[in-house]
Amino acid sequence: MDDIYMLPDSTILHRIGNRLKTIRLKQNITQQSLADSAGVSLSSLKKIEKGEIRSFDSLLRVLRILGKLDVLQPLIEEEQMSPSEYYELVHATEAKHRRKRAAKQVNAMNKEESKW
């Protein structure tokens, strides 16, 4: 298997298109039927299968109909933080806000002093 990070975008898109075509054929679905079910035009589906994927929305629709939407599951799952990571995140944010408030108070005092 090739390192996906080393492949040009066009090669990745072409491979995705070929894979979708193979899945469609294995499921014995015509291009017209898949296009109709996915709510995309036949010409859009043909382009997708050629690797000319221009619309993420159309790709999602095709993946859903082919039952392959789960390939995107890792992208939509929220990462679970450990308690210590959560603690650090919360306290780092609070410390940042405290520093901003303190800086604003110092600026306000300096402005008041300069009026006299």
C-alpha angles and dihedrals in degrees: 000000000000122000101257091212090061095052121093116245092248091058092049091049091047091051092048090051092049091048092051090050091051091049091049092050093047088054089050093236121149121228090244093051093048092046091051094047093047094046094238129121120262090242090053091051091049090051092049091052089051090054095256094128107169101152121057088192091059091046090053091051092051092047090050094052092046090051092242101112088110090078086078094051095103089056095056100041116100114234114244115235123214115239090254092051090050091049092051092048094050095045094045089054093047092049090051091052091047091053091050092049091048091050091050091050092050091049091049091051092049091052091050092050092049091057091066 
